[in-house]
Amino acid sequence: MYICNAVIKPYGINTMKKFEFISETKYNKPDDPYFYTKEDNYFVSDSGSYDKDQAYAKFLILAQGGCLKPTTQVLEEKFLETKD
C-alpha cells in the first residue's frame, strides 16, 4: 500500500507531517545497520536500505513531498488470436 503525502485539512487540526531518518541495528549484527524513514511514527514502505546514501535519498524525496510509489510503463504489447 502506498500513501503519497495526501494532505487533508480538517478544521483546526494540525496537518504537519513528521519525517524521521532511522538507523536500526540488530543485537547480533551491530556492524550492519539498516536505514529507513518513518512518517508520523510509521515505517514508510520501500524507504529502507542497508546503503545509508540510498536510504537518505529516499528520505529526502519523502520529506519534500515526493512519493516512492513505483511507476510502470508498458514497453511492448502483443495480441494472440485464439481459435474458438
PyMOL Python script that loads the backbone (N, CA, C, O; Angstrom):
from pymol import cmd

cmd.read_pdbstr("""\
ATOM      1  N   MET A   1       0.841  -1.172   0.000  1.00  0.00           N
ATOM      2  CA  MET A   1       0.000   0.000   0.000  1.00  0.00           C
ATOM      3  C   MET A   1       0.887   1.236   0.000  1.00  0.00           C
ATOM      4  O   MET A   1       1.855   1.317   0.756  1.00  0.00           O
ATOM      5  N   TYR A   2       0.553   2.188  -0.844  1.00  0.00           N
ATOM      6  CA  TYR A   2       1.323   3.410  -0.929  1.00  0.00           C
ATOM      7  C   TYR A   2       0.425   4.597  -0.623  1.00  0.00           C
ATOM      8  O   TYR A   2      -0.641   4.748  -1.219  1.00  0.00           O
ATOM      9  N   ILE A   3       0.852   5.423   0.290  1.00  0.00           N
ATOM     10  CA  ILE A   3       0.161   6.668   0.578  1.00  0.00           C
ATOM     11  C   ILE A   3       1.160   7.769   0.290  1.00  0.00           C
ATOM     12  O   ILE A   3       2.225   7.819   0.905  1.00  0.00           O
ATOM     13  N   CYS A   4       0.835   8.637  -0.621  1.00  0.00           N
ATOM     14  CA  CYS A   4       1.799   9.622  -1.096  1.00  0.00           C
ATOM     15  C   CYS A   4       1.495  11.023  -0.598  1.00  0.00           C
ATOM     16  O   CYS A   4       1.096  11.896  -1.369  1.00  0.00           O
ATOM     17  N   ASN A   5       1.685  11.228   0.683  1.00  0.00           N
ATOM     18  CA  ASN A   5       1.613  12.552   1.288  1.00  0.00           C
ATOM     19  C   ASN A   5       0.332  13.314   0.956  1.00  0.00           C
ATOM     20  O   ASN A   5       0.373  14.519   0.706  1.00  0.00           O
ATOM     21  N   ALA A   6      -0.779  12.631   0.954  1.00  0.00           N
ATOM     22  CA  ALA A   6      -2.059  13.318   0.754  1.00  0.00           C
ATOM     23  C   ALA A   6      -2.353  14.132   2.000  1.00  0.00           C
ATOM     24  O   ALA A   6      -2.362  13.595   3.108  1.00  0.00           O
ATOM     25  N   VAL A   7      -2.591  15.408   1.829  1.00  0.00           N
ATOM     26  CA  VAL A   7      -2.864  16.281   2.969  1.00  0.00           C
ATOM     27  C   VAL A   7      -4.338  16.650   2.957  1.00  0.00           C
ATOM     28  O   VAL A   7      -4.820  17.290   2.022  1.00  0.00           O
ATOM     29  N   ILE A   8      -5.031  16.252   3.976  1.00  0.00           N
ATOM     30  CA  ILE A   8      -6.431  16.610   4.145  1.00  0.00           C
ATOM     31  C   ILE A   8      -6.471  17.619   5.274  1.00  0.00           C
ATOM     32  O   ILE A   8      -5.957  17.342   6.358  1.00  0.00           O
ATOM     33  N   LYS A   9      -7.057  18.763   5.057  1.00  0.00           N
ATOM     34  CA  LYS A   9      -7.063  19.822   6.064  1.00  0.00           C
ATOM     35  C   LYS A   9      -8.398  19.866   6.793  1.00  0.00           C
ATOM     36  O   LYS A   9      -9.313  20.579   6.382  1.00  0.00           O
ATOM     37  N   PRO A  10      -8.506  19.110   7.866  1.00  0.00           N
ATOM     38  CA  PRO A  10      -9.724  19.216   8.665  1.00  0.00           C
ATOM     39  C   PRO A  10      -9.712  20.519   9.455  1.00  0.00           C
ATOM     40  O   PRO A  10      -8.657  21.122   9.651  1.00  0.00           O
ATOM     41  N   TYR A  11     -10.846  20.939   9.893  1.00  0.00           N
ATOM     42  CA  TYR A  11     -10.985  22.216  10.589  1.00  0.00           C
ATOM     43  C   TYR A  11     -10.186  22.227  11.895  1.00  0.00           C
ATOM     44  O   TYR A  11     -10.469  21.454  12.810  1.00  0.00           O
ATOM     45  N   GLY A  12      -9.188  23.110  11.971  1.00  0.00           N
ATOM     46  CA  GLY A  12      -8.457  23.353  13.200  1.00  0.00           C
ATOM     47  C   GLY A  12      -7.490  22.256  13.622  1.00  0.00           C
ATOM     48  O   GLY A  12      -7.002  22.286  14.751  1.00  0.00           O
ATOM     49  N   ILE A  13      -7.195  21.288  12.755  1.00  0.00           N
ATOM     50  CA  ILE A  13      -6.284  20.203  13.130  1.00  0.00           C
ATOM     51  C   ILE A  13      -4.962  20.395  12.401  1.00  0.00           C
ATOM     52  O   ILE A  13      -4.942  20.709  11.211  1.00  0.00           O
ATOM     53  N   ASN A  14      -3.862  20.207  13.116  1.00  0.00           N
ATOM     54  CA  ASN A  14      -2.526  20.348  12.559  1.00  0.00           C
ATOM     55  C   ASN A  14      -2.297  19.282  11.495  1.00  0.00           C
ATOM     56  O   ASN A  14      -2.466  18.092  11.763  1.00  0.00           O
ATOM     57  N   THR A  15      -1.915  19.699  10.291  1.00  0.00           N
ATOM     58  CA  THR A  15      -1.670  18.753   9.203  1.00  0.00           C
ATOM     59  C   THR A  15      -0.177  18.612   8.896  1.00  0.00           C
ATOM     60  O   THR A  15       0.189  18.099   7.839  1.00  0.00           O
ATOM     61  N   MET A  16       0.676  19.056   9.799  1.00  0.00           N
ATOM     62  CA  MET A  16       2.121  18.905   9.609  1.00  0.00           C
ATOM     63  C   MET A  16       2.493  17.426   9.700  1.00  0.00           C
ATOM     64  O   MET A  16       1.942  16.686  10.515  1.00  0.00           O
ATOM     65  N   LYS A  17       3.428  17.007   8.860  1.00  0.00           N
ATOM     66  CA  LYS A  17       3.916  15.628   8.902  1.00  0.00           C
ATOM     67  C   LYS A  17       5.331  15.620   9.470  1.00  0.00           C
ATOM     68  O   LYS A  17       6.111  16.542   9.229  1.00  0.00           O
ATOM     69  N   LYS A  18       5.648  14.590  10.212  1.00  0.00           N
ATOM     70  CA  LYS A  18       6.980  14.454  10.797  1.00  0.00           C
ATOM     71  C   LYS A  18       7.690  13.293  10.097  1.00  0.00           C
ATOM     72  O   LYS A  18       7.167  12.181  10.034  1.00  0.00           O
ATOM     73  N   PHE A  19       8.882  13.566   9.577  1.00  0.00           N
ATOM     74  CA  PHE A  19       9.689  12.539   8.926  1.00  0.00           C
ATOM     75  C   PHE A  19      10.947  12.309   9.753  1.00  0.00           C
ATOM     76  O   PHE A  19      11.601  13.261  10.178  1.00  0.00           O
ATOM     77  N   GLU A  20      11.283  11.045   9.978  1.00  0.00           N
ATOM     78  CA  GLU A  20      12.486  10.692  10.736  1.00  0.00           C
ATOM     79  C   GLU A  20      13.334   9.724   9.923  1.00  0.00           C
ATOM     80  O   GLU A  20      12.823   8.754   9.365  1.00  0.00           O
ATOM     81  N   PHE A  21      14.639   9.999   9.861  1.00  0.00           N
ATOM     82  CA  PHE A  21      15.584   9.091   9.212  1.00  0.00           C
ATOM     83  C   PHE A  21      16.151   8.209  10.317  1.00  0.00           C
ATOM     84  O   PHE A  21      16.781   8.708  11.249  1.00  0.00           O
ATOM     85  N   ILE A  22      15.932   6.904  10.218  1.00  0.00           N
ATOM     86  CA  ILE A  22      16.230   5.962  11.296  1.00  0.00           C
ATOM     87  C   ILE A  22      17.367   5.018  10.905  1.00  0.00           C
ATOM     88  O   ILE A  22      17.454   4.560   9.766  1.00  0.00           O
ATOM     89  N   SER A  23      18.224   4.743  11.868  1.00  0.00           N
ATOM     90  CA  SER A  23      19.243   3.703  11.740  1.00  0.00           C
ATOM     91  C   SER A  23      18.920   2.641  12.782  1.00  0.00           C
ATOM     92  O   SER A  23      18.775   2.943  13.967  1.00  0.00           O
ATOM     93  N   GLU A  24      18.809   1.408  12.333  1.00  0.00           N
ATOM     94  CA  GLU A  24      18.449   0.321  13.243  1.00  0.00           C
ATOM     95  C   GLU A  24      19.460  -0.814  13.104  1.00  0.00           C
ATOM     96  O   GLU A  24      19.814  -1.212  11.994  1.00  0.00           O
ATOM     97  N   THR A  25      19.915  -1.325  14.236  1.00  0.00           N
ATOM     98  CA  THR A  25      20.833  -2.460  14.223  1.00  0.00           C
ATOM     99  C   THR A  25      20.249  -3.586  15.058  1.00  0.00           C
ATOM    100  O   THR A  25      19.564  -3.341  16.051  1.00  0.00           O
ATOM    101  N   LYS A  26      20.514  -4.792  14.663  1.00  0.00           N
ATOM    102  CA  LYS A  26      20.070  -5.971  15.408  1.00  0.00           C
ATOM    103  C   LYS A  26      21.146  -6.332  16.427  1.00  0.00           C
ATOM    104  O   LYS A  26      22.327  -6.052  16.223  1.00  0.00           O
ATOM    105  N   TYR A  27      20.733  -6.944  17.505  1.00  0.00           N
ATOM    106  CA  TYR A  27      21.673  -7.275  18.580  1.00  0.00           C
ATOM    107  C   TYR A  27      22.798  -8.202  18.108  1.00  0.00           C
ATOM    108  O   TYR A  27      23.914  -8.147  18.624  1.00  0.00           O
ATOM    109  N   ASN A  28      22.493  -9.054  17.119  1.00  0.00           N
ATOM    110  CA  ASN A  28      23.515  -9.999  16.656  1.00  0.00           C
ATOM    111  C   ASN A  28      24.304  -9.470  15.451  1.00  0.00           C
ATOM    112  O   ASN A  28      25.235 -10.133  14.991  1.00  0.00           O
ATOM    113  N   LYS A  29      23.946  -8.282  14.930  1.00  0.00           N
ATOM    114  CA  LYS A  29      24.666  -7.675  13.808  1.00  0.00           C
ATOM    115  C   LYS A  29      24.872  -6.181  14.064  1.00  0.00           C
ATOM    116  O   LYS A  29      24.327  -5.354  13.333  1.00  0.00           O
ATOM    117  N   PRO A  30      25.644  -5.826  15.080  1.00  0.00           N
ATOM    118  CA  PRO A  30      25.797  -4.406  15.420  1.00  0.00           C
ATOM    119  C   PRO A  30      26.530  -3.582  14.362  1.00  0.00           C
ATOM    120  O   PRO A  30      26.427  -2.355  14.354  1.00  0.00           O
ATOM    121  N   ASP A  31      27.263  -4.240  13.475  1.00  0.00           N
ATOM    122  CA  ASP A  31      28.016  -3.518  12.445  1.00  0.00           C
ATOM    123  C   ASP A  31      27.296  -3.502  11.105  1.00  0.00           C
ATOM    124  O   ASP A  31      27.898  -3.166  10.085  1.00  0.00           O
ATOM    125  N   ASP A  32      26.020  -3.860  11.092  1.00  0.00           N
ATOM    126  CA  ASP A  32      25.256  -3.941   9.847  1.00  0.00           C
ATOM    127  C   ASP A  32      23.927  -3.188   9.999  1.00  0.00           C
ATOM    128  O   ASP A  32      22.865  -3.808  10.051  1.00  0.00           O
ATOM    129  N   PRO A  33      23.988  -1.847  10.069  1.00  0.00           N
ATOM    130  CA  PRO A  33      22.757  -1.079  10.295  1.00  0.00           C
ATOM    131  C   PRO A  33      21.838  -1.057   9.075  1.00  0.00           C
ATOM    132  O   PRO A  33      22.285  -1.159   7.932  1.00  0.00           O
ATOM    133  N   TYR A  34      20.550  -0.922   9.353  1.00  0.00           N
ATOM    134  CA  TYR A  34      19.524  -0.790   8.319  1.00  0.00           C
ATOM    135  C   TYR A  34      18.927   0.611   8.481  1.00  0.00           C
ATOM    136  O   TYR A  34      18.590   1.025   9.590  1.00  0.00           O
ATOM    137  N   PHE A  35      18.802   1.323   7.384  1.00  0.00           N
ATOM    138  CA  PHE A  35      18.327   2.707   7.407  1.00  0.00           C
ATOM    139  C   PHE A  35      16.962   2.788   6.752  1.00  0.00           C
ATOM    140  O   PHE A  35      16.719   2.137   5.735  1.00  0.00           O
ATOM    141  N   TYR A  36      16.060   3.590   7.331  1.00  0.00           N
ATOM    142  CA  TYR A  36      14.724   3.748   6.755  1.00  0.00           C
ATOM    143  C   TYR A  36      14.084   5.045   7.244  1.00  0.00           C
ATOM    144  O   TYR A  36      14.628   5.743   8.100  1.00  0.00           O
ATOM    145  N   THR A  37      12.926   5.345   6.683  1.00  0.00           N
ATOM    146  CA  THR A  37      12.182   6.557   7.035  1.00  0.00           C
ATOM    147  C   THR A  37      10.904   6.196   7.764  1.00  0.00           C
ATOM    148  O   THR A  37      10.224   5.226   7.430  1.00  0.00           O
ATOM    149  N   LYS A  38      10.594   7.007   8.776  1.00  0.00           N
ATOM    150  CA  LYS A  38       9.300   6.933   9.448  1.00  0.00           C
ATOM    151  C   LYS A  38       8.554   8.230   9.153  1.00  0.00           C
ATOM    152  O   LYS A  38       9.125   9.319   9.217  1.00  0.00           O
ATOM    153  N   GLU A  39       7.271   8.093   8.830  1.00  0.00           N
ATOM    154  CA  GLU A  39       6.404   9.243   8.622  1.00  0.00           C
ATOM    155  C   GLU A  39       5.332   9.205   9.695  1.00  0.00           C
ATOM    156  O   GLU A  39       4.539   8.265   9.756  1.00  0.00           O
ATOM    157  N   ASP A  40       5.309  10.220  10.534  1.00  0.00           N
ATOM    158  CA  ASP A  40       4.365  10.268  11.656  1.00  0.00           C
ATOM    159  C   ASP A  40       4.415   8.973  12.476  1.00  0.00           C
ATOM    160  O   ASP A  40       3.380   8.400  12.817  1.00  0.00           O
ATOM    161  N   ASN A  41       5.626   8.528  12.782  1.00  0.00           N
ATOM    162  CA  ASN A  41       5.908   7.343  13.609  1.00  0.00           C
ATOM    163  C   ASN A  41       5.565   6.013  12.962  1.00  0.00           C
ATOM    164  O   ASN A  41       5.523   4.995  13.652  1.00  0.00           O
ATOM    165  N   TYR A  42       5.313   5.990  11.635  1.00  0.00           N
ATOM    166  CA  TYR A  42       5.043   4.741  10.922  1.00  0.00           C
ATOM    167  C   TYR A  42       6.116   4.502   9.871  1.00  0.00           C
ATOM    168  O   TYR A  42       6.550   5.431   9.188  1.00  0.00           O
ATOM    169  N   PHE A  43       6.539   3.251   9.748  1.00  0.00           N
ATOM    170  CA  PHE A  43       7.509   2.857   8.729  1.00  0.00           C
ATOM    171  C   PHE A  43       6.945   3.141   7.339  1.00  0.00           C
ATOM    172  O   PHE A  43       5.785   2.837   7.061  1.00  0.00           O
ATOM    173  N   VAL A  44       7.771   3.727   6.465  1.00  0.00           N
ATOM    174  CA  VAL A  44       7.350   4.005   5.094  1.00  0.00           C
ATOM    175  C   VAL A  44       7.848   2.866   4.201  1.00  0.00           C
ATOM    176  O   VAL A  44       9.048   2.612   4.104  1.00  0.00           O
ATOM    177  N   SER A  45       6.907   2.193   3.558  1.00  0.00           N
ATOM    178  CA  SER A  45       7.224   1.075   2.679  1.00  0.00           C
ATOM    179  C   SER A  45       8.210   1.510   1.593  1.00  0.00           C
ATOM    180  O   SER A  45       8.088   2.604   1.042  1.00  0.00           O
ATOM    181  N   ASP A  46       9.169   0.665   1.293  1.00  0.00           N
ATOM    182  CA  ASP A  46      10.198   0.882   0.261  1.00  0.00           C
ATOM    183  C   ASP A  46      11.192   1.991   0.591  1.00  0.00           C
ATOM    184  O   ASP A  46      11.945   2.410  -0.287  1.00  0.00           O
ATOM    185  N   SER A  47      11.216   2.477   1.826  1.00  0.00           N
ATOM    186  CA  SER A  47      12.152   3.556   2.169  1.00  0.00           C
ATOM    187  C   SER A  47      13.468   3.027   2.710  1.00  0.00           C
ATOM    188  O   SER A  47      14.413   3.797   2.881  1.00  0.00           O
ATOM    189  N   GLY A  48      13.552   1.749   2.980  1.00  0.00           N
ATOM    190  CA  GLY A  48      14.726   1.205   3.654  1.00  0.00           C
ATOM    191  C   GLY A  48      15.813   0.689   2.743  1.00  0.00           C
ATOM    192  O   GLY A  48      15.583   0.339   1.585  1.00  0.00           O
ATOM    193  N   SER A  49      17.025   0.654   3.317  1.00  0.00           N
ATOM    194  CA  SER A  49      18.184   0.127   2.603  1.00  0.00           C
ATOM    195  C   SER A  49      19.327  -0.083   3.599  1.00  0.00           C
ATOM    196  O   SER A  49      19.402   0.588   4.628  1.00  0.00           O
ATOM    197  N   TYR A  50      20.205  -1.015   3.277  1.00  0.00           N
ATOM    198  CA  TYR A  50      21.428  -1.164   4.063  1.00  0.00           C
ATOM    199  C   TYR A  50      22.466  -0.132   3.613  1.00  0.00           C
ATOM    200  O   TYR A  50      23.473   0.073   4.291  1.00  0.00           O
ATOM    201  N   ASP A  51      22.223   0.513   2.479  1.00  0.00           N
ATOM    202  CA  ASP A  51      23.090   1.581   1.977  1.00  0.00           C
ATOM    203  C   ASP A  51      22.543   2.913   2.504  1.00  0.00           C
ATOM    204  O   ASP A  51      21.444   3.328   2.136  1.00  0.00           O
ATOM    205  N   LYS A  52      23.310   3.568   3.356  1.00  0.00           N
ATOM    206  CA  LYS A  52      22.853   4.799   4.004  1.00  0.00           C
ATOM    207  C   LYS A  52      22.523   5.894   2.996  1.00  0.00           C
ATOM    208  O   LYS A  52      21.531   6.603   3.162  1.00  0.00           O
ATOM    209  N   ASP A  53      23.336   6.042   1.957  1.00  0.00           N
ATOM    210  CA  ASP A  53      23.106   7.090   0.967  1.00  0.00           C
ATOM    211  C   ASP A  53      21.808   6.872   0.194  1.00  0.00           C
ATOM    212  O   ASP A  53      21.078   7.826  -0.070  1.00  0.00           O
ATOM    213  N   GLN A  54      21.516   5.620  -0.171  1.00  0.00           N
ATOM    214  CA  GLN A  54      20.272   5.319  -0.875  1.00  0.00           C
ATOM    215  C   GLN A  54      19.064   5.595   0.012  1.00  0.00           C
ATOM    216  O   GLN A  54      18.084   6.192  -0.433  1.00  0.00           O
ATOM    217  N   ALA A  55      19.137   5.165   1.249  1.00  0.00           N
ATOM    218  CA  ALA A  55      18.027   5.378   2.185  1.00  0.00           C
ATOM    219  C   ALA A  55      17.828   6.868   2.453  1.00  0.00           C
ATOM    220  O   ALA A  55      16.694   7.334   2.563  1.00  0.00           O
ATOM    221  N   TYR A  56      18.921   7.613   2.557  1.00  0.00           N
ATOM    222  CA  TYR A  56      18.809   9.053   2.812  1.00  0.00           C
ATOM    223  C   TYR A  56      18.206   9.785   1.610  1.00  0.00           C
ATOM    224  O   TYR A  56      17.441  10.735   1.777  1.00  0.00           O
ATOM    225  N   ALA A  57      18.551   9.343   0.405  1.00  0.00           N
ATOM    226  CA  ALA A  57      17.963   9.940  -0.801  1.00  0.00           C
ATOM    227  C   ALA A  57      16.445   9.743  -0.802  1.00  0.00           C
ATOM    228  O   ALA A  57      15.702  10.649  -1.179  1.00  0.00           O
ATOM    229  N   LYS A  58      15.990   8.572  -0.387  1.00  0.00           N
ATOM    230  CA  LYS A  58      14.551   8.303  -0.299  1.00  0.00           C
ATOM    231  C   LYS A  58      13.915   9.168   0.790  1.00  0.00           C
ATOM    232  O   LYS A  58      12.808   9.678   0.614  1.00  0.00           O
ATOM    233  N   PHE A  59      14.612   9.331   1.907  1.00  0.00           N
ATOM    234  CA  PHE A  59      14.137  10.191   2.989  1.00  0.00           C
ATOM    235  C   PHE A  59      13.912  11.619   2.488  1.00  0.00           C
ATOM    236  O   PHE A  59      12.887  12.230   2.790  1.00  0.00           O
ATOM    237  N   LEU A  60      14.860  12.143   1.730  1.00  0.00           N
ATOM    238  CA  LEU A  60      14.737  13.498   1.207  1.00  0.00           C
ATOM    239  C   LEU A  60      13.561  13.628   0.246  1.00  0.00           C
ATOM    240  O   LEU A  60      12.855  14.636   0.267  1.00  0.00           O
ATOM    241  N   ILE A  61      13.344  12.627  -0.587  1.00  0.00           N
ATOM    242  CA  ILE A  61      12.202  12.639  -1.509  1.00  0.00           C
ATOM    243  C   ILE A  61      10.902  12.730  -0.718  1.00  0.00           C
ATOM    244  O   ILE A  61      10.028  13.538  -1.034  1.00  0.00           O
ATOM    245  N   LEU A  62      10.783  11.903   0.302  1.00  0.00           N
ATOM    246  CA  LEU A  62       9.563  11.890   1.116  1.00  0.00           C
ATOM    247  C   LEU A  62       9.378  13.191   1.886  1.00  0.00           C
ATOM    248  O   LEU A  62       8.274  13.732   1.934  1.00  0.00           O
ATOM    249  N   ALA A  63      10.444  13.692   2.483  1.00  0.00           N
ATOM    250  CA  ALA A  63      10.363  14.902   3.300  1.00  0.00           C
ATOM    251  C   ALA A  63      10.060  16.148   2.473  1.00  0.00           C
ATOM    252  O   ALA A  63       9.631  17.166   3.016  1.00  0.00           O
ATOM    253  N   GLN A  64      10.280  16.068   1.166  1.00  0.00           N
ATOM    254  CA  GLN A  64       9.993  17.199   0.287  1.00  0.00           C
ATOM    255  C   GLN A  64       8.650  17.027  -0.422  1.00  0.00           C
ATOM    256  O   GLN A  64       8.346  17.753  -1.369  1.00  0.00           O
ATOM    257  N   GLY A  65       7.844  16.058   0.041  1.00  0.00           N
ATOM    258  CA  GLY A  65       6.505  15.882  -0.514  1.00  0.00           C
ATOM    259  C   GLY A  65       6.417  14.891  -1.646  1.00  0.00           C
ATOM    260  O   GLY A  65       5.359  14.758  -2.261  1.00  0.00           O
ATOM    261  N   GLY A  66       7.503  14.186  -1.944  1.00  0.00           N
ATOM    262  CA  GLY A  66       7.500  13.210  -3.026  1.00  0.00           C
ATOM    263  C   GLY A  66       6.905  11.885  -2.592  1.00  0.00           C
ATOM    264  O   GLY A  66       6.415  11.739  -1.472  1.00  0.00           O
ATOM    265  N   CYS A  67       6.957  10.935  -3.489  1.00  0.00           N
ATOM    266  CA  CYS A  67       6.356   9.626  -3.257  1.00  0.00           C
ATOM    267  C   CYS A  67       7.302   8.538  -3.780  1.00  0.00           C
ATOM    268  O   CYS A  67       7.980   8.728  -4.789  1.00  0.00           O
ATOM    269  N   LEU A  68       7.337   7.414  -3.092  1.00  0.00           N
ATOM    270  CA  LEU A  68       8.181   6.294  -3.523  1.00  0.00           C
ATOM    271  C   LEU A  68       7.387   5.245  -4.299  1.00  0.00           C
ATOM    272  O   LEU A  68       7.906   4.170  -4.601  1.00  0.00           O
ATOM    273  N   LYS A  69       6.144   5.551  -4.617  1.00  0.00           N
ATOM    274  CA  LYS A  69       5.313   4.602  -5.356  1.00  0.00           C
ATOM    275  C   LYS A  69       5.957   4.323  -6.708  1.00  0.00           C
ATOM    276  O   LYS A  69       6.295   5.255  -7.437  1.00  0.00           O
ATOM    277  N   PRO A  70       6.127   3.057  -7.044  1.00  0.00           N
ATOM    278  CA  PRO A  70       6.754   2.738  -8.334  1.00  0.00           C
ATOM    279  C   PRO A  70       5.860   3.145  -9.500  1.00  0.00           C
ATOM    280  O   PRO A  70       4.633   3.110  -9.405  1.00  0.00           O
ATOM    281  N   THR A  71       6.492   3.524 -10.584  1.00  0.00           N
ATOM    282  CA  THR A  71       5.745   3.842 -11.795  1.00  0.00           C
ATOM    283  C   THR A  71       5.947   2.710 -12.794  1.00  0.00           C
ATOM    284  O   THR A  71       7.017   2.106 -12.861  1.00  0.00           O
ATOM    285  N   THR A  72       4.920   2.439 -13.557  1.00  0.00           N
ATOM    286  CA  THR A  72       5.024   1.377 -14.558  1.00  0.00           C
ATOM    287  C   THR A  72       4.801   1.958 -15.944  1.00  0.00           C
ATOM    288  O   THR A  72       4.088   2.945 -16.120  1.00  0.00           O
ATOM    289  N   GLN A  73       5.426   1.322 -16.914  1.00  0.00           N
ATOM    290  CA  GLN A  73       5.320   1.764 -18.291  1.00  0.00           C
ATOM    291  C   GLN A  73       5.271   0.524 -19.171  1.00  0.00           C
ATOM    292  O   GLN A  73       6.133  -0.348 -19.059  1.00  0.00           O
ATOM    293  N   VAL A  74       4.289   0.438 -20.030  1.00  0.00           N
ATOM    294  CA  VAL A  74       4.186  -0.682 -20.966  1.00  0.00           C
ATOM    295  C   VAL A  74       5.210  -0.449 -22.073  1.00  0.00           C
ATOM    296  O   VAL A  74       5.162   0.565 -22.769  1.00  0.00           O
ATOM    297  N   LEU A  75       6.128  -1.386 -22.227  1.00  0.00           N
ATOM    298  CA  LEU A  75       7.173  -1.244 -23.237  1.00  0.00           C
ATOM    299  C   LEU A  75       6.802  -1.916 -24.552  1.00  0.00           C
ATOM    300  O   LEU A  75       7.233  -1.482 -25.620  1.00  0.00           O
ATOM    301  N   GLU A  76       6.009  -2.969 -24.474  1.00  0.00           N
ATOM    302  CA  GLU A  76       5.599  -3.677 -25.682  1.00  0.00           C
ATOM    303  C   GLU A  76       4.300  -4.397 -25.385  1.00  0.00           C
ATOM    304  O   GLU A  76       4.055  -4.841 -24.263  1.00  0.00           O
ATOM    305  N   GLU A  77       3.478  -4.503 -26.404  1.00  0.00           N
ATOM    306  CA  GLU A  77       2.195  -5.169 -26.233  1.00  0.00           C
ATOM    307  C   GLU A  77       1.944  -6.046 -27.454  1.00  0.00           C
ATOM    308  O   GLU A  77       2.116  -5.596 -28.587  1.00  0.00           O
ATOM    309  N   LYS A  78       1.541  -7.292 -27.232  1.00  0.00           N
ATOM    310  CA  LYS A  78       1.248  -8.217 -28.325  1.00  0.00           C
ATOM    311  C   LYS A  78      -0.095  -8.870 -28.049  1.00  0.00           C
ATOM    312  O   LYS A  78      -0.479  -9.078 -26.898  1.00  0.00           O
ATOM    313  N   PHE A  79      -0.793  -9.185 -29.116  1.00  0.00           N
ATOM    314  CA  PHE A  79      -2.065  -9.877 -29.011  1.00  0.00           C
ATOM    315  C   PHE A  79      -1.971 -11.202 -29.740  1.00  0.00           C
ATOM    316  O   PHE A  79      -1.352 -11.306 -30.799  1.00  0.00           O
ATOM    317  N   LEU A  80      -2.579 -12.186 -29.173  1.00  0.00           N
ATOM    318  CA  LEU A  80      -2.596 -13.513 -29.781  1.00  0.00           C
ATOM    319  C   LEU A  80      -4.032 -13.842 -30.145  1.00  0.00           C
ATOM    320  O   LEU A  80      -4.929 -13.789 -29.304  1.00  0.00           O
ATOM    321  N   GLU A  81      -4.235 -14.182 -31.410  1.00  0.00           N
ATOM    322  CA  GLU A  81      -5.576 -14.538 -31.869  1.00  0.00           C
ATOM    323  C   GLU A  81      -5.816 -15.994 -31.510  1.00  0.00           C
ATOM    324  O   GLU A  81      -5.046 -16.875 -31.891  1.00  0.00           O
ATOM    325  N   THR A  82      -6.876 -16.233 -30.784  1.00  0.00           N
ATOM    326  CA  THR A  82      -7.188 -17.610 -30.377  1.00  0.00           C
ATOM    327  C   THR A  82      -8.258 -18.193 -31.279  1.00  0.00           C
ATOM    328  O   THR A  82      -9.112 -17.471 -31.792  1.00  0.00           O
ATOM    329  N   LYS A  83      -8.206 -19.494 -31.467  1.00  0.00           N
ATOM    330  CA  LYS A  83      -9.187 -20.196 -32.299  1.00  0.00           C
ATOM    331  C   LYS A  83     -10.217 -20.805 -31.386  1.00  0.00           C
ATOM    332  O   LYS A  83      -9.890 -21.608 -30.513  1.00  0.00           O
ATOM    333  N   ASP A  84     -11.473 -20.421 -31.586  1.00  0.00           N
ATOM    334  CA  ASP A  84     -12.553 -20.950 -30.754  1.00  0.00           C
ATOM    335  C   ASP A  84     -13.109 -22.217 -31.313  1.00  0.00           C
ATOM    336  O   ASP A  84     -14.028 -22.797 -30.734  1.00  0.00           O
TER     337      ASP A  84
END
""", "prot")
cmd.dss("prot")
cmd.show_as("cartoon", "prot")
cmd.util.cbc("prot")
cmd.orient("prot")
